[in-house]
């Protein structure tokens, strides 16, 4: 998507990377500088990476969240549960971990739990935990 500027050409298409973005936030600089243009294209590619959305499915805990939040400002992180594939109890663990991690920042917690989803899907149903 970056090599061919797909994200820059189709700005209305929103891409959600599951599991806190996996490799993307951790290696964003490397990804941005890779490709035919090398470091010269880095800033443009980084801007495209920052337009991605990320969910918290099976990753809303103290290990991946610091890296994800360093890469994003929370504006493009959405709640994810990985249901029905997640093991029993993992969604509750994710909710509790998010509550703990963002205890001092209730606005970011609200954006992750609900607000950012409304930016993507304005008529999203209200989840049971709201």
C-alpha positions in Angstrom: 0.0 0.0 0.0 2.9 2.4 0.7 5.0 1.5 -2.3 2.2 2.4 -4.7 0.8 5.3 -2.6 -2.5 3.5 -2.2 -3.3 5.2 1.1 -2.5 8.6 -0.2 -4.6 8.1 -3.4 -7.6 6.7 -1.6 -7.9 8.8 1.5 -11.6 7.9 2.1 -10.7 4.2 2.5 -10.0 3.5 6.2 -7.8 0.5 7.0 -7.8 -1.1 10.5 -4.8 -3.1 11.5 -5.8 -5.6 14.2 -4.0 -6.5 17.4 -2.6 -3.0 18.1 -1.0 -2.9 14.6 1.3 -5.8 15.3 4.6 -5.0 13.6 3.5 -1.6 12.2 3.9 0.8 15.3 7.0 -1.0 16.4 8.8 -0.7 13.1 7.1 2.4 11.6 10.3 4.3 10.9 11.8 1.2 9.1 8.7 0.7 7.1 8.5 4.4 6.1 12.2 4.5 4.9 11.9 1.2 3.0 11.1 1.1 -0.7 12.3 2.6 -3.9 12.5 6.2 -2.6 14.3 5.2 0.6 14.7 7.8 3.3 13.7 10.6 1.0 10.1 9.2 0.9 10.1 8.6 4.7 8.1 11.5 5.8 5.4 10.9 3.1 5.2 7.3 4.0 5.1 8.0 7.7 2.1 10.3 7.2 0.4 7.5 5.3 1.1 5.0 8.2 -0.3 7.5 10.7 -3.6 7.4 8.7 -4.1 3.8 9.5 -6.5 2.7 12.3 -5.6 0.1 14.9 -7.7 -2.0 17.2 -7.1 -3.5 20.6 -8.1 -7.0 19.9 -6.1 -9.3 22.2 -3.6 -6.4 22.5 -5.2 -3.9 24.9 -2.7 -4.5 27.7 0.4 -2.9 29.2 2.9 -4.5 26.7 1.7 -3.3 23.2 -0.2 -0.2 24.3 2.9 2.0 25.1 4.3 1.5 21.6 1.0 2.0 19.9 0.3 5.2 21.9 3.8 6.5 21.1 3.1 6.0 17.4 -0.5 7.3 17.5 -2.1 9.9 19.6 -5.1 7.7 20.3 -7.2 9.3 17.6 -7.1 6.2 15.4 -7.2 3.4 17.9 -10.5 1.5 18.3 -11.7 -1.2 20.6 -11.4 -4.7 19.4 -12.4 -8.0 21.0 -11.5 -10.7 18.5 -14.8 -12.4 19.2 -15.7 -15.2 18.5 -12.1 -16.4 18.2 -10.8 -15.0 21.5 -10.5 -17.4 24.4 -13.1 -17.1 27.1 -12.5 -14.1 29.4 -10.1 -12.3 27.1 -12.5 -9.5 26.2 -13.1 -8.8 29.8 -9.3 -8.8 30.3 -8.9 -6.3 27.5 -11.6 -4.0 28.8 -10.1 -4.1 32.3 -6.5 -3.6 31.0 -7.7 -0.6 28.9 -9.4 0.9 32.0 -6.2 0.5 34.0 -3.9 1.8 31.3 -5.9 4.9 30.6 -7.1 5.5 34.2 -5.5 8.9 34.2 -6.7 9.8 30.7 -10.5 9.1 30.5 -10.9 11.1 27.2 -8.5 8.8 25.4 -10.2 5.8 26.9 -13.6 7.0 25.7 -12.2 7.7 22.2 -10.8 4.1 22.0 -13.9 2.5 23.4 -16.4 4.5 21.4 -15.5 7.9 19.9 -13.0 6.7 17.2 -15.4 4.0 16.1 -18.1 6.7 15.6 -15.6 8.5 13.3 -15.4 5.4 11.2 -19.0 4.2 11.5 -21.2 7.1 12.5 -24.2 4.9 13.2 -22.4 2.2 15.2 -24.5 0.5 17.8 -23.8 1.3 21.4 -21.7 -1.5 23.0 -22.9 -3.2 26.2 -20.0 -1.8 28.3 -20.7 1.9 27.6 
